[in-house]
Each structure stands twice: as structure tokens, then as C-alpha cells.
Amino acid sequence: HLAGVGFSYNPFVWNAAIDPAAGVVRLVYGLGTRAVDRVDDDYTRVVALNAPLRRPESDFDEICSHSQRRVDTIDLAADALASCDFEELLDDADGAPLDLFTSLDAEAAAQGVEHRVLTFDGFLSKTPFIAEIRAIMQALQTAYGRPIDTEFAVNFLDGSNYRINLLQCRPLQI
């Protein structure tokens, strides 16, 4: 469901309340290629691990402008990687806890349109993910003896239980 890249040291501090030693993750819906490769046509959710709900955007309009809109997937019929708009996947998102991943656009709702924006706010505030990923990255940093960067996937087993899968880890090149 989700994937990302985590750094045990945060080189992207955008606010004085953010502790670089706490770490940071770039989080995406779908395959982690968008978090790893940093494609120019879209955005990832950057999460400071000591202040996960603190965002560089100042209001919901900016959040909407800087949220992920494209999702990398595997097209099983074509046996190939594919990209599509997030909204195209909503009908096929059976079992995915979309309320944890998305926020409703109030302006669109006032006009009778349901528009979901990938904010990950519920996931960050209503699950133990932040504490778990921080603990994982701190354990890896201790084992490596230096800051690390790691790639991970988060797969939901049902509406609330999930598993974090570590895909790769290496020393962080600062």
C-alpha cells in the first residue's frame, strides 16, 4: 500500500522545531519508486520523525498543490511497471484504509464532489508507525555505527494492522 525512504539523520530541516537526529521519511502510496527516484512531475510526503504532522506547506491549498497525485504500480496484465492517477485506483482500493491515507478536500465537498488528497495524516497520527520506523532506523544506525538510509514498504493486512518490510539499508552519504 505504502512505501518510502527513511534517513536516520534529517538533512531537510525546514523548521526550528525539527530535530535532525530524529530522522525523516519520504512516504508515497504505491510502489516506492516515486520516493526513491524523486520524479519531477509529482510530490512525496516528507515527514520529520520528531514532528510528523509539521509540514512545510502553510495551508490546505498548498498541501493539495504539493501532494502525490501519480502512483507507480505493477500492471499484472501487461507484466510491466505503470503509472496512473491516484483517483483512478480508488475503485480498486478494496481493503485499503483510505481514511488513513487521505484527507477530504472541504472546498470540493462543499460543491458536492468527493476529492481525496494523499496527506497520510491519519496514518501518521492514528497508528504507531512513527515510533516503529524511528526504532527500526535507530537500531540500524546503531548496528552500522553511523546514520543510515533505508527503503521500506508498508502492507496493510486488514483495515488497521500492517507490516513494515525493510527492503534495503545502507550508510547515509551526507
Backbone as JSON Lines, residues from 0, in Angstrom:
{"i":0,"aa":"H","n":[0.81,-1.2,0.0],"ca":[0.0,0.0,0.0],"c":[0.85,1.27,0.0]}
{"i":1,"aa":"L","n":[1.84,1.31,0.91],"ca":[2.69,2.49,1.04],"c":[4.15,2.06,0.91]}
{"i":2,"aa":"A","n":[4.98,3.01,0.59],"ca":[6.42,2.74,0.53],"c":[7.16,4.04,0.81]}
{"i":3,"aa":"G","n":[8.45,3.9,1.07],"ca":[9.19,5.11,1.32],"c":[10.67,4.89,1.48]}
{"i":4,"aa":"V","n":[11.32,6.0,1.72],"ca":[12.74,6.05,2.01],"c":[12.87,6.73,3.37]}
{"i":5,"aa":"G","n":[13.71,6.17,4.22],"ca":[13.94,6.76,5.53],"c":[15.41,7.07,5.74]}
{"i":6,"aa":"F","n":[15.67,8.19,6.39],"ca":[17.03,8.6,6.75],"c":[17.07,8.77,8.26]}
{"i":7,"aa":"S","n":[18.04,8.16,8.92],"ca":[18.12,8.29,10.37],"c":[18.63,9.67,10.78]}
{"i":8,"aa":"Y","n":[19.15,10.43,9.84],"ca":[19.53,11.82,10.07],"c":[18.79,12.65,9.02]}
{"i":9,"aa":"N","n":[18.16,13.73,9.45],"ca":[17.32,14.54,8.57],"c":[18.09,15.73,8.01]}
{"i":10,"aa":"P","n":[18.53,15.66,6.76],"ca":[19.22,16.81,6.16],"c":[18.26,17.86,5.59]}
{"i":11,"aa":"F","n":[16.93,17.64,5.75],"ca":[15.92,18.51,5.16],"c":[15.18,19.36,6.18]}
{"i":12,"aa":"V","n":[15.85,19.88,7.17],"ca":[15.18,20.63,8.24],"c":[14.63,21.94,7.68]}
{"i":13,"aa":"W","n":[13.31,22.14,7.78],"ca":[12.66,23.34,7.27],"c":[12.03,24.18,8.36]}
{"i":14,"aa":"N","n":[12.2,23.74,9.64],"ca":[11.61,24.46,10.75],"c":[12.49,24.23,11.98]}
{"i":15,"aa":"A","n":[12.61,25.25,12.83],"ca":[13.47,25.15,14.02],"c":[13.01,24.07,14.99]}
{"i":16,"aa":"A","n":[11.74,23.65,14.94],"ca":[11.23,22.62,15.84],"c":[11.63,21.21,15.41]}
{"i":17,"aa":"I","n":[12.24,21.07,14.26],"ca":[12.6,19.76,13.73],"c":[14.02,19.4,14.19]}
{"i":18,"aa":"D","n":[14.13,18.2,14.78],"ca":[15.42,17.7,15.26],"c":[16.03,16.82,14.17]}
{"i":19,"aa":"P","n":[17.16,17.24,13.57],"ca":[17.77,16.44,12.51],"c":[18.12,15.02,12.95]}
{"i":20,"aa":"A","n":[18.48,14.82,14.22],"ca":[18.85,13.49,14.71],"c":[17.67,12.54,14.81]}
{"i":21,"aa":"A","n":[16.45,13.06,14.73],"ca":[15.26,12.21,14.82],"c":[14.99,11.45,13.53]}
{"i":22,"aa":"G","n":[15.49,11.94,12.41],"ca":[15.29,11.27,11.14],"c":[14.12,11.83,10.35]}
{"i":23,"aa":"V","n":[13.99,11.32,9.14],"ca":[12.96,11.78,8.2],"c":[12.6,10.63,7.26]}
{"i":24,"aa":"V","n":[11.35,10.61,6.79],"ca":[10.96,9.68,5.74],"c":[10.28,10.44,4.61]}
{"i":25,"aa":"R","n":[10.41,9.89,3.4],"ca":[9.62,10.33,2.24],"c":[8.65,9.19,1.98]}
{"i":26,"aa":"L","n":[7.36,9.48,2.04],"ca":[6.31,8.47,2.01],"c":[5.47,8.64,0.76]}
{"i":27,"aa":"V","n":[5.12,7.5,0.12],"ca":[4.26,7.53,-1.07],"c":[3.25,6.39,-1.0]}
{"i":28,"aa":"Y","n":[2.19,6.55,-1.74],"ca":[1.21,5.48,-1.95],"c":[1.68,4.7,-3.17]}
{"i":29,"aa":"G","n":[1.6,3.37,-3.1],"ca":[2.01,2.54,-4.24],"c":[3.46,2.12,-4.11]}
{"i":30,"aa":"L","n":[4.07,1.81,-5.24],"ca":[5.46,1.39,-5.23],"c":[6.36,2.54,-4.79]}
{"i":31,"aa":"G","n":[7.47,2.21,-4.18],"ca":[8.38,3.21,-3.64],"c":[9.24,3.91,-4.66]}
{"i":32,"aa":"T","n":[9.07,3.6,-5.94],"ca":[9.9,4.23,-6.97],"c":[9.79,5.74,-6.93]}
{"i":33,"aa":"R","n":[8.64,6.26,-6.61],"ca":[8.46,7.72,-6.55],"c":[9.17,8.33,-5.35]}
{"i":34,"aa":"A","n":[9.33,7.58,-4.27],"ca":[10.07,8.08,-3.11],"c":[11.57,8.0,-3.33]}
{"i":35,"aa":"V","n":[12.01,6.96,-4.03],"ca":[13.44,6.74,-4.25],"c":[13.96,7.62,-5.37]}
{"i":36,"aa":"D","n":[13.25,7.62,-6.51],"ca":[13.75,8.3,-7.71],"c":[13.41,9.78,-7.76]}
{"i":37,"aa":"R","n":[12.54,10.26,-6.87],"ca":[12.18,11.68,-6.8],"c":[11.8,12.23,-8.16]}
{"i":38,"aa":"V","n":[10.74,11.7,-8.75],"ca":[10.28,12.14,-10.07],"c":[9.86,13.61,-10.02]}
{"i":39,"aa":"D","n":[10.07,14.29,-11.11],"ca":[9.81,15.73,-11.16],"c":[8.34,16.1,-11.33]}
{"i":40,"aa":"D","n":[7.5,15.15,-11.74],"ca":[6.11,15.5,-12.03],"c":[5.17,15.31,-10.85]}
{"i":41,"aa":"D","n":[5.72,15.07,-9.66],"ca":[4.85,14.77,-8.53],"c":[5.59,15.03,-7.22]}
{"i":42,"aa":"Y","n":[4.93,14.74,-6.1],"ca":[5.48,15.02,-4.77],"c":[5.41,13.8,-3.88]}
{"i":43,"aa":"T","n":[6.28,13.76,-2.87],"ca":[6.21,12.77,-1.81],"c":[5.81,13.5,-0.54]}
{"i":44,"aa":"R","n":[5.38,12.75,0.46],"ca":[5.11,13.35,1.77],"c":[6.4,13.26,2.58]}
{"i":45,"aa":"V","n":[6.98,14.39,2.91],"ca":[8.2,14.43,3.71],"c":[7.76,14.55,5.17]}
{"i":46,"aa":"V","n":[8.26,13.61,6.01],"ca":[7.81,13.51,7.39],"c":[9.02,13.58,8.32]}
{"i":47,"aa":"A","n":[9.12,14.67,9.08],"ca":[10.15,14.77,10.12],"c":[9.68,13.89,11.28]}
{"i":48,"aa":"L","n":[10.5,12.95,11.7],"ca":[10.03,11.94,12.64],"c":[9.82,12.45,14.05]}
{"i":49,"aa":"N","n":[10.36,13.62,14.42],"ca":[10.04,14.16,15.74],"c":[8.85,15.12,15.68]}
{"i":50,"aa":"A","n":[8.4,15.46,14.49],"ca":[7.25,16.36,14.31],"c":[6.5,15.92,13.06]}
{"i":51,"aa":"P","n":[5.88,14.73,13.09],"ca":[5.33,14.14,11.87],"c":[4.19,14.91,11.21]}
{"i":52,"aa":"L","n":[3.47,15.72,11.96],"ca":[2.37,16.47,11.35],"c":[2.78,17.9,10.96]}
{"i":53,"aa":"R","n":[4.01,18.28,11.24],"ca":[4.52,19.59,10.84],"c":[4.88,19.51,9.36]}
{"i":54,"aa":"R","n":[4.32,20.42,8.59],"ca":[4.53,20.41,7.15],"c":[5.15,21.72,6.69]}
{"i":55,"aa":"P","n":[5.86,21.69,5.58],"ca":[6.39,22.95,5.04],"c":[5.29,23.82,4.42]}
{"i":56,"aa":"E","n":[4.17,23.2,4.04],"ca":[3.06,23.96,3.46],"c":[2.3,24.7,4.55]}
{"i":57,"aa":"S","n":[1.76,25.87,4.21],"ca":[1.11,26.71,5.22],"c":[-0.4,26.51,5.31]}
{"i":58,"aa":"D","n":[-1.05,25.99,4.27],"ca":[-2.49,25.81,4.31],"c":[-2.89,24.62,3.43]}
{"i":59,"aa":"F","n":[-4.19,24.26,3.46],"ca":[-4.65,23.07,2.75],"c":[-4.51,23.23,1.24]}
{"i":60,"aa":"D","n":[-4.66,24.43,0.71],"ca":[-4.47,24.63,-0.73],"c":[-3.05,24.27,-1.14]}
{"i":61,"aa":"E","n":[-2.07,24.69,-0.34],"ca":[-0.67,24.34,-0.63],"c":[-0.45,22.85,-0.46]}
{"i":62,"aa":"I","n":[-1.08,22.25,0.55],"ca":[-0.96,20.8,0.74],"c":[-1.49,20.08,-0.5]}
{"i":63,"aa":"C","n":[-2.64,20.51,-1.01],"ca":[-3.2,19.9,-2.22],"c":[-2.26,20.07,-3.41]}
{"i":64,"aa":"S","n":[-1.66,21.24,-3.54],"ca":[-0.74,21.51,-4.65],"c":[0.52,20.66,-4.57]}
{"i":65,"aa":"H","n":[0.94,20.32,-3.35],"ca":[2.19,19.59,-3.14],"c":[1.98,18.16,-2.65]}
{"i":66,"aa":"S","n":[0.85,17.57,-3.0],"ca":[0.59,16.19,-2.59],"c":[0.78,15.25,-3.79]}
{"i":67,"aa":"Q","n":[1.01,14.0,-3.48],"ca":[1.19,12.99,-4.52],"c":[-0.11,12.83,-5.31]}
{"i":68,"aa":"R","n":[0.0,12.82,-6.62],"ca":[-1.15,12.61,-7.5],"c":[-0.98,11.38,-8.38]}
{"i":69,"aa":"R","n":[0.25,11.01,-8.67],"ca":[0.54,9.86,-9.53],"c":[1.05,8.71,-8.66]}
{"i":70,"aa":"V","n":[0.71,7.51,-9.05],"ca":[1.07,6.31,-8.3],"c":[1.75,5.32,-9.25]}
{"i":71,"aa":"D","n":[2.88,4.79,-8.82],"ca":[3.54,3.73,-9.59],"c":[2.98,2.4,-9.12]}
{"i":72,"aa":"T","n":[2.64,1.55,-10.08],"ca":[2.04,0.25,-9.81],"c":[2.69,-0.8,-10.71]}
{"i":73,"aa":"I","n":[2.27,-2.04,-10.51],"ca":[2.64,-3.11,-11.43],"c":[1.37,-3.5,-12.17]}
{"i":74,"aa":"D","n":[1.4,-3.4,-13.49],"ca":[0.29,-3.82,-14.34],"c":[0.47,-5.31,-14.58]}
{"i":75,"aa":"L","n":[-0.29,-6.13,-13.87],"ca":[-0.13,-7.58,-13.97],"c":[-0.47,-8.11,-15.36]}
{"i":76,"aa":"A","n":[-1.48,-7.54,-16.01],"ca":[-1.85,-8.0,-17.34],"c":[-0.74,-7.74,-18.36]}
{"i":77,"aa":"A","n":[-0.09,-6.59,-18.24],"ca":[0.99,-6.24,-19.18],"c":[2.35,-6.71,-18.68]}
{"i":78,"aa":"D","n":[2.42,-7.2,-17.44],"ca":[3.68,-7.61,-16.84],"c":[4.72,-6.5,-16.93]}
{"i":79,"aa":"A","n":[4.28,-5.3,-16.48],"ca":[5.17,-4.13,-16.6],"c":[4.84,-3.12,-15.51]}
{"i":80,"aa":"L","n":[5.82,-2.25,-15.23],"ca":[5.57,-1.12,-14.34],"c":[4.66,-0.13,-15.04]}
{"i":81,"aa":"A","n":[3.81,0.53,-14.26],"ca":[2.89,1.51,-14.83],"c":[2.72,2.66,-13.84]}
{"i":82,"aa":"S","n":[2.28,3.78,-14.35],"ca":[1.93,4.94,-13.52],"c":[0.52,5.36,-13.88]}
{"i":83,"aa":"C","n":[-0.22,5.78,-12.86],"ca":[-1.58,6.26,-13.12],"c":[-1.92,7.31,-12.08]}
{"i":84,"aa":"D","n":[-3.03,8.0,-12.3],"ca":[-3.5,8.97,-11.32],"c":[-4.08,8.22,-10.12]}
{"i":85,"aa":"F","n":[-3.82,8.75,-8.93],"ca":[-4.31,8.13,-7.7],"c":[-5.82,7.9,-7.77]}
{"i":86,"aa":"E","n":[-6.56,8.87,-8.27],"ca":[-8.02,8.74,-8.31],"c":[-8.49,7.57,-9.17]}
{"i":87,"aa":"E","n":[-7.68,7.16,-10.15],"ca":[-8.03,6.0,-10.97],"c":[-8.01,4.7,-10.16]}
{"i":88,"aa":"L","n":[-7.27,4.69,-9.06],"ca":[-7.13,3.48,-8.25],"c":[-8.19,3.35,-7.17]}
{"i":89,"aa":"L","n":[-8.93,4.4,-6.91],"ca":[-9.86,4.4,-5.78],"c":[-10.9,3.28,-5.86]}
{"i":90,"aa":"D","n":[-11.41,2.99,-7.04],"ca":[-12.42,1.94,-7.17],"c":[-11.84,0.55,-6.89]}
{"i":91,"aa":"D","n":[-10.53,0.39,-7.08],"ca":[-9.89,-0.91,-6.87],"c":[-9.15,-0.99,-5.54]}
{"i":92,"aa":"A","n":[-9.38,-0.05,-4.65],"ca":[-8.63,0.02,-3.38],"c":[-9.33,-0.77,-2.27]}
{"i":93,"aa":"D","n":[-9.94,-1.9,-2.63],"ca":[-10.62,-2.72,-1.64],"c":[-9.68,-3.09,-0.49]}
{"i":94,"aa":"G","n":[-10.13,-2.86,0.72],"ca":[-9.34,-3.23,1.89],"c":[-8.3,-2.2,2.29]}
{"i":95,"aa":"A","n":[-7.99,-1.26,1.43],"ca":[-7.01,-0.23,1.78],"c":[-7.7,0.81,2.67]}
{"i":96,"aa":"P","n":[-7.12,1.13,3.8],"ca":[-7.75,2.1,4.71],"c":[-7.53,3.54,4.22]}
{"i":97,"aa":"L","n":[-8.3,3.92,3.21],"ca":[-8.1,5.23,2.57],"c":[-8.25,6.4,3.54]}
{"i":98,"aa":"D","n":[-9.05,6.22,4.59],"ca":[-9.2,7.31,5.55],"c":[-7.89,7.58,6.3]}
{"i":99,"aa":"L","n":[-7.01,6.58,6.39],"ca":[-5.7,6.8,7.0],"c":[-4.73,7.51,6.05]}
{"i":100,"aa":"F","n":[-4.94,7.32,4.75],"ca":[-4.01,7.85,3.75],"c":[-4.42,9.2,3.19]}
{"i":101,"aa":"T","n":[-5.72,9.48,3.22],"ca":[-6.23,10.66,2.52],"c":[-6.99,11.6,3.45]}
{"i":102,"aa":"S","n":[-7.11,12.82,2.99],"ca":[-7.97,13.83,3.63],"c":[-8.94,14.31,2.56]}
{"i":103,"aa":"L","n":[-10.16,14.62,2.99],"ca":[-11.14,15.12,2.05],"c":[-10.95,16.61,1.84]}
{"i":104,"aa":"D","n":[-11.05,17.04,0.62],"ca":[-10.95,18.45,0.25],"c":[-12.3,19.1,0.58]}
{"i":105,"aa":"A","n":[-12.32,19.96,1.59],"ca":[-13.57,20.58,2.07],"c":[-14.2,21.47,1.0]}
{"i":106,"aa":"E","n":[-13.4,22.18,0.23],"ca":[-13.95,23.04,-0.83],"c":[-14.66,22.22,-1.89]}
{"i":107,"aa":"A","n":[-14.06,21.09,-2.27],"ca":[-14.7,20.22,-3.26],"c":[-15.97,19.61,-2.67]}
{"i":108,"aa":"A","n":[-15.92,19.22,-1.39],"ca":[-17.1,18.64,-0.73],"c":[-18.25,19.64,-0.68]}
{"i":109,"aa":"A","n":[-17.94,20.92,-0.48],"ca":[-18.98,21.95,-0.45],"c":[-19.68,22.07,-1.81]}
{"i":110,"aa":"Q","n":[-18.99,21.66,-2.86],"ca":[-19.57,21.68,-4.21],"c":[-20.16,20.33,-4.6]}
{"i":111,"aa":"G","n":[-20.23,19.4,-3.62],"ca":[-20.82,18.09,-3.86],"c":[-19.88,17.09,-4.5]}
{"i":112,"aa":"V","n":[-18.59,17.37,-4.5],"ca":[-17.61,16.47,-5.11],"c":[-16.73,15.88,-4.01]}
{"i":113,"aa":"E","n":[-16.56,14.55,-4.03],"ca":[-15.64,13.93,-3.07],"c":[-14.26,13.85,-3.72]}
{"i":114,"aa":"H","n":[-13.34,14.65,-3.21],"ca":[-11.97,14.66,-3.73],"c":[-11.04,14.31,-2.59]}
{"i":115,"aa":"R","n":[-10.33,13.2,-2.73],"ca":[-9.4,12.74,-1.7],"c":[-7.99,13.19,-2.06]}
{"i":116,"aa":"V","n":[-7.28,13.69,-1.05],"ca":[-5.91,14.16,-1.22],"c":[-5.01,13.28,-0.36]}
{"i":117,"aa":"L","n":[-3.93,12.76,-0.96],"ca":[-2.99,11.92,-0.22],"c":[-2.17,12.79,0.74]}
{"i":118,"aa":"T","n":[-2.57,12.77,2.02],"ca":[-1.86,13.54,3.05],"c":[-1.15,12.63,4.04]}
{"i":119,"aa":"F","n":[-1.65,11.38,4.19],"ca":[-1.14,10.4,5.15],"c":[-1.34,10.85,6.6]}
{"i":120,"aa":"D","n":[-2.14,11.89,6.84],"ca":[-2.3,12.42,8.19],"c":[-2.84,11.39,9.17]}
{"i":121,"aa":"G","n":[-3.87,10.64,8.78],"ca":[-4.41,9.62,9.68],"c":[-3.4,8.52,9.97]}
{"i":122,"aa":"F","n":[-2.68,8.11,8.96],"ca":[-1.65,7.07,9.14],"c":[-0.59,7.54,10.13]}
{"i":123,"aa":"L","n":[-0.19,8.8,10.02],"ca":[0.87,9.33,10.88],"c":[0.39,9.6,12.31]}
{"i":124,"aa":"S","n":[-0.89,9.93,12.48],"ca":[-1.39,10.3,13.81],"c":[-2.16,9.19,14.52]}
{"i":125,"aa":"K","n":[-2.68,8.2,13.79],"ca":[-3.54,7.19,14.42],"c":[-2.92,5.8,14.47]}
{"i":126,"aa":"T","n":[-1.68,5.66,14.0],"ca":[-1.01,4.36,14.06],"c":[0.33,4.54,14.76]}
{"i":127,"aa":"P","n":[0.95,3.45,15.19],"ca":[2.27,3.56,15.82],"c":[3.42,3.61,14.81]}
{"i":128,"aa":"F","n":[3.13,3.89,13.55],"ca":[4.16,3.86,12.5],"c":[5.38,4.73,12.84]}
{"i":129,"aa":"I","n":[5.16,5.96,13.29],"ca":[6.29,6.87,13.55],"c":[7.22,6.27,14.6]}
{"i":130,"aa":"A","n":[6.68,5.8,15.71],"ca":[7.52,5.2,16.75],"c":[8.23,3.95,16.22]}
{"i":131,"aa":"E","n":[7.53,3.16,15.43],"ca":[8.12,1.93,14.9],"c":[9.25,2.22,13.91]}
{"i":132,"aa":"I","n":[9.04,3.13,12.98],"ca":[10.08,3.4,11.98],"c":[11.27,4.09,12.63]}
{"i":133,"aa":"R","n":[11.02,4.94,13.62],"ca":[12.14,5.56,14.36],"c":[12.96,4.49,15.07]}
{"i":134,"aa":"A","n":[12.3,3.54,15.72],"ca":[13.01,2.47,16.43],"c":[13.81,1.61,15.44]}
{"i":135,"aa":"I","n":[13.21,1.3,14.32],"ca":[13.91,0.5,13.3],"c":[15.15,1.24,12.81]}
{"i":136,"aa":"M","n":[15.0,2.52,12.48],"ca":[16.14,3.27,11.95],"c":[17.21,3.49,13.0]}
{"i":137,"aa":"Q","n":[16.83,3.68,14.26],"ca":[17.83,3.82,15.31],"c":[18.59,2.52,15.53]}
{"i":138,"aa":"A","n":[17.9,1.39,15.47],"ca":[18.58,0.09,15.6],"c":[19.56,-0.13,14.44]}
{"i":139,"aa":"L","n":[19.15,0.24,13.24],"ca":[20.03,0.1,12.08],"c":[21.22,1.05,12.2]}
{"i":140,"aa":"Q","n":[20.98,2.28,12.64],"ca":[22.07,3.23,12.8],"c":[23.08,2.72,13.84]}
{"i":141,"aa":"T","n":[22.58,2.15,14.93],"ca":[23.47,1.58,15.95],"c":[24.29,0.43,15.37]}
{"i":142,"aa":"A","n":[23.64,-0.44,14.6],"ca":[24.34,-1.58,14.0],"c":[25.39,-1.13,12.99]}
{"i":143,"aa":"Y","n":[25.09,-0.11,12.22],"ca":[26.03,0.4,11.21],"c":[27.08,1.32,11.83]}
{"i":144,"aa":"G","n":[26.77,1.88,12.99],"ca":[27.7,2.8,13.62],"c":[27.75,4.17,12.96]}
{"i":145,"aa":"R","n":[26.75,4.48,12.19],"ca":[26.65,5.78,11.5],"c":[25.24,5.94,10.96]}
{"i":146,"aa":"P","n":[24.84,7.16,10.56],"ca":[23.5,7.35,10.0],"c":[23.27,6.44,8.78]}
{"i":147,"aa":"I","n":[22.02,6.06,8.61],"ca":[21.67,5.14,7.52],"c":[20.56,5.73,6.66]}
{"i":148,"aa":"D","n":[20.41,5.15,5.47],"ca":[19.2,5.38,4.7],"c":[18.65,4.01,4.34]}
{"i":149,"aa":"T","n":[17.34,3.89,4.39],"ca":[16.68,2.62,4.17],"c":[15.47,2.8,3.28]}
{"i":150,"aa":"E","n":[15.09,1.75,2.61],"ca":[13.86,1.73,1.83],"c":[12.93,0.72,2.49]}
{"i":151,"aa":"F","n":[11.63,1.04,2.49],"ca":[10.67,0.18,3.18],"c":[9.35,0.19,2.43]}
{"i":152,"aa":"A","n":[8.54,-0.84,2.73],"ca":[7.17,-0.91,2.24],"c":[6.27,-1.16,3.44]}
{"i":153,"aa":"V","n":[5.04,-0.66,3.36],"ca":[4.06,-0.88,4.42],"c":[2.85,-1.54,3.77]}
{"i":154,"aa":"N","n":[2.56,-2.75,4.22],"ca":[1.44,-3.51,3.66],"c":[0.4,-3.72,4.74]}
{"i":155,"aa":"F","n":[-0.83,-3.3,4.46],"ca":[-1.91,-3.48,5.42],"c":[-2.47,-4.88,5.28]}
{"i":156,"aa":"L","n":[-2.62,-5.56,6.43],"ca":[-3.13,-6.91,6.47],"c":[-4.65,-6.9,6.57]}
{"i":157,"aa":"D","n":[-5.17,-5.84,7.16],"ca":[-6.61,-5.57,7.24],"c":[-6.74,-4.06,7.41]}
{"i":158,"aa":"G","n":[-7.88,-3.58,7.83],"ca":[-8.11,-2.14,7.91],"c":[-7.22,-1.38,8.87]}
{"i":159,"aa":"S","n":[-6.58,-2.07,9.84],"ca":[-5.77,-1.35,10.82],"c":[-4.41,-1.97,11.1]}
{"i":160,"aa":"N","n":[-4.24,-3.24,10.83],"ca":[-2.96,-3.91,11.09],"c":[-2.1,-3.91,9.84]}
{"i":161,"aa":"Y","n":[-0.83,-3.61,10.03],"ca":[0.08,-3.53,8.89],"c":[1.42,-4.14,9.25]}
{"i":162,"aa":"R","n":[2.22,-4.35,8.24],"ca":[3.57,-4.86,8.41],"c":[4.52,-3.93,7.67]}
{"i":163,"aa":"I","n":[5.61,-3.55,8.34],"ca":[6.67,-2.78,7.7],"c":[7.71,-3.77,7.19]}
{"i":164,"aa":"N","n":[8.0,-3.72,5.91],"ca":[9.02,-4.58,5.31],"c":[10.21,-3.73,4.93]}
{"i":165,"aa":"L","n":[11.38,-4.04,5.48],"ca":[12.61,-3.35,5.08],"c":[13.1,-3.96,3.79]}
{"i":166,"aa":"L","n":[13.4,-3.12,2.81],"ca":[13.8,-3.6,1.51],"c":[15.29,-3.43,1.27]}
{"i":167,"aa":"Q","n":[15.88,-2.43,1.89],"ca":[17.28,-2.15,1.67],"c":[17.76,-1.19,2.75]}
{"i":168,"aa":"C","n":[19.05,-1.27,3.08],"ca":[19.65,-0.33,4.02],"c":[21.1,-0.13,3.62]}
{"i":169,"aa":"R","n":[21.59,1.07,3.83],"ca":[22.99,1.4,3.51],"c":[23.38,2.6,4.35]}
{"i":170,"aa":"P","n":[24.7,2.82,4.51],"ca":[25.14,4.02,5.21],"c":[24.68,5.27,4.45]}
{"i":171,"aa":"L","n":[24.26,6.28,5.18],"ca":[23.79,7.53,4.58],"c":[24.99,8.33,4.11]}
{"i":172,"aa":"Q","n":[24.97,8.73,2.87],"ca":[26.02,9.57,2.3],"c":[25.64,11.02,2.5]}
{"i":173,"aa":"I","n":[26.29,11.68,3.44],"ca":[25.99,13.09,3.73],"c":[27.1,13.95,3.15]}
